[in-house]
């Protein structure tokens, strides 16, 4: 959904200088790609396929219909379109995740009326073994929150337990909610609040080993150590590329990279490598075995800090330039 942050983000992009560090707009990474499908104009969720390496599932925001798309990161082309039947008419699809059961979960959880809908939905269907256009019968789950309706854009399935989590989208009263151990297709599934989140979340994802949780917004991102179903925020923050309207994030299947998506036609999915404590436990252990040990991780972490400092200074400079430029225009008009 378009908002003031997206407008400011677009203005900032226009004002940016040509020279930007590679990781802030990662043209060199082989994992970054551009979505070529002209039907996908509001990519609002992202999930790395477990069955098809290098393929990412996504969907449009709002009322595009019951469609989910599989995009090949090597070419940016859509290699499968899944049409869900048995789910009625989706209202505001905002998130997608893949569970340990091999199912794709789709979160129709947006509420642009400020949290007024009495319930929202989650849809589930098996990830196709073969890629191609297909129609599937999806299971529909009704979702309610224990403390009343709210807007949300992030739904994550724990890759170990299979439990569903939703992060609400609110700067003042953001929270992380957990669903029942097993979702039921009959009756309402009550999601209860398990943690406060001090950011406006547009998407989130668990690491493949479930040791980390990442939550992103338009201009900020946070990573958490995941223990016993509770988030513990890390001191370090992953690098966040500057995007027009940052709406999605997912881990690569090896856990070593975050993939950030944005809305818009021909939108780019940007890969940002992780290091230090940001690496999921299993990924850090595997990299250590393969000679990528602590030194490499520390160096990656240092690079991320340097990029974050540059990004912060650049964002401040752009905002200041826009502010003073606008004030000067207003003065002249007076």
BASEVO-865611 format. One line per field, with one value per residue (C-alpha): residue number from 1; x, y, z; residue in one letter. Coordinates in pm, 1 decimal, padded with zeros to 6 digits, always signed. Layout:
nr: [NUM;...] .
c1: [X;...] .
c2: [Y;...] .
c3: [Z;...] .
rest: [A;...] .
//
This chain:
nr: [1;2;3;4;5;6;7;8;9;10;11;12;13;14;15;16;17;18;19;20;21;22;23;24;25;26;27;28;29;30;31;32;33;34;35;36;37;38;39;40;41;42;43;44;45;46;47;48;49;50;51;52;53;54;55;56;57;58;59;60;61;62;63;64;65;66;67;68;69;70;71;72;73;74;75;76;77;78;79;80;81;82;83;84;85;86;87;88;89;90;91;92;93;94;95;96;97;98;99;100;101;102;103;104;105;106;107;108;109;110;111;112;113;114;115;116;117;118;119;120;121;122;123;124;125;126;127;128;129;130;131;132;133;134;135;136;137;138;139;140;141;142;143;144;145;146;147;148;149;150;151;152;153;154;155;156;157;158;159;160;161;162;163;164;165;166;167;168;169;170;171;172;173;174;175;176;177;178;179;180;181;182;183;184;185;186;187;188;189;190;191;192;193;194;195;196;197;198;199;200;201;202;203;204;205;206;207;208;209;210;211;212;213;214;215;216;217;218;219;220;221;222;223;224;225;226;227;228;229;230;231;232;233;234;235;236;237;238;239;240;241;242;243;244;245;246;247;248;249;250;251;252;253;254;255;256;257;258;259;260;261;262;263;264;265;266;267;268;269;270;271;272;273;274;275;276;277;278;279;280;281;282;283;284;285;286;287;288;289;290;291;292;293;294;295;296;297;298;299;300;301;302;303;304;305;306;307;308;309;310;311;312;313;314;315;316;317;318;319;320;321;322;323;324;325;326;327;328;329;330;331;332;333;334] .
c1: [+00000.0;+00126.4;+00202.4;+00405.3;+00720.8;+00692.5;+00656.4;+00957.4;+01150.6;+01084.0;+01191.7;+01509.0;+01594.0;+01563.4;+01798.5;+02061.8;+02403.5;+02516.9;+02790.8;+02640.9;+02824.3;+02762.8;+02593.4;+02340.7;+02217.7;+02376.8;+02424.6;+02719.0;+02564.9;+02459.0;+02168.1;+02006.8;+01747.4;+01468.0;+01111.2;+01031.4;+00663.2;+00446.5;+00161.0;+00365.0;+00345.8;+00293.8;+00520.1;+00443.5;+00583.2;+00877.7;+00966.4;+01256.8;+01136.0;+01244.8;+01167.1;+01316.2;+01656.1;+01686.3;+01309.8;+01118.1;+00745.1;+00572.5;+00229.2;+00066.4;-00077.2;-00447.5;-00711.7;-00503.0;-00689.2;-00599.9;-00264.6;+00085.9;+00389.7;+00717.2;+01006.1;+01341.7;+01619.2;+01853.9;+01631.3;+01372.8;+01100.9;+00789.0;+00814.0;+00480.8;+00151.1;-00058.6;-00428.6;-00585.8;-00944.0;-01167.3;-01054.0;-01317.3;-01193.4;-00868.0;-00881.6;-00527.2;-00259.7;+00059.0;+00282.7;+00402.6;+00604.1;+00690.8;+00648.3;+00838.6;+00543.3;+00630.6;+00323.7;+00309.0;+00125.8;-00024.6;-00123.6;-00433.8;-00376.9;-00367.6;-00626.6;-00590.9;-00889.6;-00670.4;-00763.3;-01139.6;-01201.7;-01324.3;-01103.7;-00838.4;-00722.2;-00427.4;-00432.2;-00228.5;-00142.5;+00135.0;+00435.0;+00415.1;+00671.6;+00683.3;+00683.4;+00414.2;+00078.4;-00164.7;-00479.8;-00480.3;-00742.5;-00615.3;-00715.3;-00847.1;-00791.3;-00976.5;-00754.7;-00850.1;-00631.8;-00689.8;-00670.9;-00882.5;-00842.4;-00523.9;-00337.0;-00049.0;+00183.4;+00420.3;+00338.2;+00608.8;+00596.1;+00848.9;+01056.0;+01091.9;+00755.1;+00532.6;+00357.7;+00234.8;+00340.6;+00211.6;+00378.1;+00132.8;+00209.2;+00207.2;+00469.0;+00298.3;+00164.1;+00343.2;+00341.4;+00433.1;+00147.5;+00151.7;-00120.8;-00232.5;+00004.0;-00206.8;-00423.9;-00786.7;-00997.6;-01313.8;-01379.4;-01141.1;-00771.9;-00688.4;-00344.6;-00205.1;+00058.9;+00400.1;+00624.6;+00620.1;+00780.0;+00898.7;+00884.3;+00634.1;+00680.8;+00616.8;+00749.0;+00947.8;+01110.7;+01263.8;+01608.8;+01601.7;+01728.0;+01481.5;+01765.2;+01699.0;+01398.2;+01424.7;+01162.6;+01180.9;+01008.0;+01036.5;+01353.3;+01465.7;+01532.1;+01592.7;+01718.7;+01639.0;+01780.2;+01488.3;+01472.5;+01178.7;+00929.3;+01050.3;+01257.4;+01576.9;+01691.3;+02052.9;+02277.9;+02385.2;+02145.1;+02150.3;+02222.9;+01906.7;+01907.7;+01735.6;+01416.7;+01116.2;+00872.2;+01040.0;+00771.6;+00934.0;+01224.8;+01333.4;+01643.1;+01811.6;+01786.9;+02145.6;+02066.9;+02365.2;+02186.8;+01877.5;+01668.9;+01486.0;+01194.4;+01001.6;+00678.6;+00656.2;+00673.8;+01001.5;+01094.7;+01436.4;+01507.2;+01836.8;+02067.0;+02258.1;+02504.5;+02511.4;+02803.9;+02890.7;+02605.0;+02356.8;+02437.9;+02197.4;+02362.5;+02361.9;+02494.5;+02779.7;+02872.6;+02871.2;+03079.3;+03328.5;+03367.2;+03429.0;+03697.1;+03478.9;+03532.6;+03522.6;+03768.2;+03553.7;+03237.2;+03397.4;+03513.1;+03164.2;+03020.6;+03264.5;+03169.0;+02800.6;+02861.9;+03050.8;+02767.9;+02508.9;+02702.6;+02721.8;+02353.0;+02252.9;+02461.1;+02331.4;+01968.4;+02010.9;+02173.3;+01895.0;+01623.4;+01792.2;+01828.5;+01462.6;+01352.7;+01555.5;+01475.9;+01103.7;+01132.0;+01314.3;+01040.6;+00769.7;+00953.1;+00978.2;+00607.1;+00527.8] .
c2: [+00000.0;+00347.3;+00570.8;+00876.4;+00661.0;+00540.8;+00896.2;+01014.5;+00708.2;+00785.3;+01147.1;+01034.4;+00802.5;+01089.4;+01298.8;+01028.1;+01072.6;+00821.7;+00671.2;+00432.2;+00141.2;-00186.6;-00355.5;-00073.8;-00147.3;-00479.3;-00495.0;-00736.2;-01014.8;-01315.7;-01367.1;-01029.1;-01024.1;-00822.4;-00952.5;-00943.4;-01044.5;-00741.8;-00886.7;-00852.6;-00482.2;-00492.9;-00773.7;-00771.0;-01099.5;-01326.0;-01685.5;-01900.6;-02228.9;-02542.4;-02774.9;-02568.6;-02405.6;-02048.2;-02000.0;-01745.5;-01733.8;-01395.4;-01238.2;-00904.3;-00678.1;-00586.1;-00747.2;-00909.6;-01236.0;-01581.9;-01598.1;-01687.2;-01666.6;-01861.8;-01649.7;-01792.2;-01576.6;-01664.1;-01502.0;-01302.7;-01479.0;-01641.6;-02021.0;-02104.5;-01934.7;-02102.9;-02022.3;-02099.2;-02218.6;-02263.1;-01940.7;-01694.0;-01349.8;-01242.7;-00888.7;-00777.3;-01044.5;-00927.0;-01222.0;-01565.8;-01833.3;-02202.0;-02441.4;-02755.6;-02957.7;-02851.1;-02628.6;-02271.3;-02035.8;-01712.9;-01433.9;-01236.9;-01026.1;-00662.4;-00420.8;-00076.9;+00050.0;+00068.7;-00263.8;-00277.2;-00611.9;-00866.9;-01138.1;-01207.2;-01528.0;-01757.6;-01989.9;-02310.0;-02537.3;-02793.8;-02651.7;-02799.3;-03069.0;-02956.6;-02595.6;-02483.1;-02312.1;-02498.8;-02465.7;-02601.5;-02641.9;-02439.7;-02467.6;-02145.9;-02053.8;-01771.7;-01557.4;-01331.3;-01149.3;-01184.1;-00804.4;-00702.0;-00634.7;-00480.8;-00421.8;-00658.2;-00731.5;-00994.2;-01362.6;-01618.0;-01996.7;-02137.7;-02387.7;-02619.1;-02617.3;-02512.0;-02249.7;-01933.7;-01588.5;-01247.1;-00909.8;-00620.0;-00300.8;-00016.5;+00234.4;+00297.1;-00046.1;-00305.9;-00662.2;-01019.0;-01269.9;-01649.9;-01880.2;-02216.0;-02513.1;-02641.6;-02419.2;-02529.4;-02488.1;-02482.8;-02185.4;-01897.5;-01933.1;-01690.9;-01530.6;-01405.6;-01137.2;-01269.9;-00963.8;-00591.1;-00472.6;-00110.5;-00065.3;-00052.6;-00400.6;-00464.0;-00822.9;-01082.8;-01423.1;-01701.7;-01837.1;-02194.1;-02333.0;-02117.2;-01959.5;-01608.7;-01393.7;-01084.4;-00807.7;-00520.4;-00187.4;+00078.4;+00233.1;-00002.5;-00368.2;-00572.5;-00924.4;-01136.7;-01448.1;-01690.3;-01893.9;-02080.5;-01899.8;-01554.8;-01292.6;-01147.7;-00845.2;-00848.8;-00545.5;-00563.9;-00485.3;-00629.0;-00390.0;-00256.9;-00145.2;+00182.6;+00089.5;+00280.3;+00084.8;-00200.0;-00463.9;-00806.1;-01006.1;-01369.7;-01573.0;-01773.7;-02148.3;-02160.6;-01883.1;-01669.7;-01396.4;-01181.4;-01111.4;-00776.7;-00701.8;-00388.3;-00297.9;-00152.2;-00278.1;-00451.8;-00447.2;-00557.9;-00820.1;-00728.6;-00977.8;-00872.4;-01112.9;-01165.9;-01197.7;-01207.8;-01268.9;-01204.8;-01543.3;-01820.1;-02077.3;-02360.6;-02132.1;-02002.9;-02360.6;-02469.0;-02171.6;-02249.4;-02604.4;-02473.5;-02225.8;-01918.7;-01896.9;-01607.3;-01385.8;-01379.8;-01322.0;-01039.4;-00872.3;-00901.0;-00754.5;-00460.2;-00394.0;-00394.3;-00138.8;+00086.3;+00062.5;+00138.6;+00450.6;+00565.1;+00490.7;+00685.9;+00987.7;+00976.5;+00948.2;+01242.0;+01452.3;+01377.8;+01451.8;+01779.5;+01883.2;+01811.1;+01998.4;+02311.0;+02306.9;+02292.2;+02569.2;+02788.6;+02733.1;+02822.0;+03139.6;+03250.2;+03189.7;+03408.9] .
c3: [+00000.0;-00084.2;+00210.8;+00308.3;+00351.5;-00009.5;-00139.4;+00059.8;-00050.7;-00415.5;-00366.7;-00195.8;-00482.5;-00728.0;-00516.2;-00463.9;-00623.4;-00882.3;-00664.8;-00408.4;-00242.0;-00423.0;-00127.0;-00091.6;-00445.0;-00518.9;-00895.4;-00869.2;-00661.8;-00872.4;-00634.7;-00703.5;-00979.8;-01138.7;-01163.1;-01534.3;-01524.5;-01616.9;-01407.7;-01087.8;-01009.5;-00631.5;-00509.6;-00139.3;-00008.4;-00082.0;+00007.5;-00109.4;-00256.4;-00070.1;-00361.2;-00643.2;-00571.0;-00694.0;-00725.5;-00516.3;-00453.9;-00457.8;-00504.1;-00566.1;-00299.0;-00279.7;-00500.2;-00775.4;-00724.6;-00586.4;-00765.4;-00650.8;-00878.2;-00886.3;-01017.5;-01130.2;-00982.6;-01271.5;-01531.8;-01335.8;-01531.2;-01391.3;-01418.9;-01253.5;-01176.4;-00909.3;-00893.0;-00555.4;-00554.3;-00252.3;-00085.1;-00202.3;-00306.0;-00134.7;+00011.1;+00086.5;+00043.0;+00214.2;+00304.4;+00201.2;+00380.2;+00345.2;+00634.5;+00736.4;+00602.7;+00247.6;+00222.0;+00099.4;+00336.4;+00202.3;+00441.2;+00342.1;+00653.2;+00542.2;+00678.5;+00524.9;+00719.7;+01028.3;+01184.4;+01143.1;+00975.5;+01232.0;+01083.3;+00818.9;+00648.6;+00587.5;+00285.0;+00252.5;-00038.8;-00109.3;-00291.5;-00643.8;-00719.5;-01081.1;-01194.2;-01435.0;-01441.6;-01218.8;-01011.7;-00657.6;-00387.5;-00093.5;+00271.5;+00424.3;+00790.2;+00964.9;+01189.4;+01479.4;+01733.6;+02106.3;+02153.1;+01857.2;+01481.5;+01345.5;+01023.8;+00939.2;+00648.0;+00790.6;+00842.1;+00914.7;+00956.5;+01205.3;+01000.6;+01301.4;+01474.1;+01184.1;+01398.2;+01231.8;+01353.0;+01246.6;+01309.3;+01312.3;+01121.2;+01372.9;+01478.7;+01813.4;+01910.9;+01698.0;+01822.2;+01736.4;+01753.3;+01758.6;+01634.7;+01774.2;+01754.1;+01468.3;+01251.6;+01220.8;+00908.9;+01121.8;+01347.4;+01420.6;+01501.8;+01783.1;+01763.0;+02094.6;+02150.1;+02257.5;+02212.5;+02143.9;+01818.4;+01803.8;+01427.8;+01142.2;+00993.6;+00624.2;+00614.8;+00806.1;+00773.4;+00978.8;+00899.7;+00763.0;+01096.7;+01296.5;+01499.5;+01363.4;+01279.4;+01063.1;+01044.9;+00798.4;+00744.6;+00476.3;+00621.0;+00897.3;+00968.6;+01282.9;+01339.3;+01643.6;+01800.8;+01819.3;+02138.7;+02285.3;+02069.1;+02178.8;+01993.4;+02141.8;+01940.5;+01825.4;+01864.8;+01501.5;+01221.2;+00868.6;+00585.6;+00421.3;+00056.5;-00023.6;-00211.9;-00341.4;-00125.7;+00062.5;+00113.7;+00140.9;+00278.9;+00298.7;+00376.7;+00104.6;+00164.0;+00298.4;+00548.4;+00448.5;+00254.8;+00289.2;-00020.7;-00010.8;-00244.3;-00331.5;-00506.0;-00856.4;-01216.0;-01294.6;-00927.2;-00812.0;-00547.0;-00380.8;-00212.0;+00101.7;+00260.0;+00635.4;+00873.6;+01243.3;+01485.4;+01206.0;+01054.1;+01158.2;+01385.0;+01130.1;+00856.8;+01074.0;+01166.0;+00801.8;+00691.2;+00968.5;+00837.3;+00487.0;+00593.6;+00615.4;+00993.5;+01234.2;+01047.3;+00735.6;+00937.2;+01136.2;+00816.0;+00668.1;+00987.6;+00973.0;+00611.1;+00706.2;+00982.3;+00740.7;+00488.7;+00755.3;+00859.3;+00498.1;+00444.4;+00754.8;+00656.3;+00299.8;+00408.6;+00647.1;+00376.4;+00127.5;+00383.5;+00480.7;+00117.5;+00048.4;+00361.0;+00301.7;-00069.8;+00002.5;+00262.2;+00012.6;-00246.7;+00003.4;+00103.1;-00259.3;-00310.7;-00011.6] .
rest: [X;X;X;X;X;X;X;X;X;X;X;X;X;X;X;X;X;X;X;X;X;X;X;X;X;X;X;X;X;X;X;X;X;X;X;X;X;X;X;X;X;X;X;X;X;X;X;X;X;X;X;X;X;X;X;X;X;X;X;X;X;X;X;X;X;X;X;X;X;X;X;X;X;X;X;X;X;X;X;X;X;X;X;X;X;X;X;X;X;X;X;X;X;X;X;X;X;X;X;X;X;X;X;X;X;X;X;X;X;X;X;X;X;X;X;X;X;X;X;X;X;X;X;X;X;X;X;X;X;X;X;X;X;X;X;X;X;X;X;X;X;X;X;X;X;X;X;X;X;X;X;X;X;X;X;X;X;X;X;X;X;X;X;X;X;X;X;X;X;X;X;X;X;X;X;X;X;X;X;X;X;X;X;X;X;X;X;X;X;X;X;X;X;X;X;X;X;X;X;X;X;X;X;X;X;X;X;X;X;X;X;X;X;X;X;X;X;X;X;X;X;X;X;X;X;X;X;X;X;X;X;X;X;X;X;X;X;X;X;X;X;X;X;X;X;X;X;X;X;X;X;X;X;X;X;X;X;X;X;X;X;X;X;X;X;X;X;X;X;X;X;X;X;X;X;X;X;X;X;X;X;X;X;X;X;X;X;X;X;X;X;X;X;X;X;X;X;X;X;X;X;X;X;X;X;X;X;X;X;X;X;X;X;X;X;X;X;X;X;X;X;X;X;X;X;X;X;X;X;X;X;X;X;X] .
//
